[in-house]
Amino acid sequence: MKMIIENNKAEGLDSLLGEMVSLWCANYIYTGKLVGVNGSCVKLEDAAIVFETGEFDSPGWKDLQALPWKTHYVQTAAIESFGGVK
């Protein structure tokens, strides 16, 4: 069955605004509260970087380090995949 991802607020990054997300990028995994989205970047609050995931069936990340600033921006071009945090 073919499913189309719509270009609206009910799909994609826009649908996760206000939630905790993980952004799997070319080199790193970033996680934090998604508070902004535009055509070139996303804005995270209380962002952290994942240096080691650990087992995926374990709760949390094995090596998660908070970034030293309140907000952090990630270029959308670097995002390979994303999802809400459980």
Buried (B, 14 or more C-beta within 10 A) or exposed (E): EEEEEEEEEEEEBEBBBEEBBBBBBEEEBBBBBBBEBEEEBBBBBBBBBBEEBEEEEEEEBEEBEEBEEEBBBBEBEBBEEBEEEE
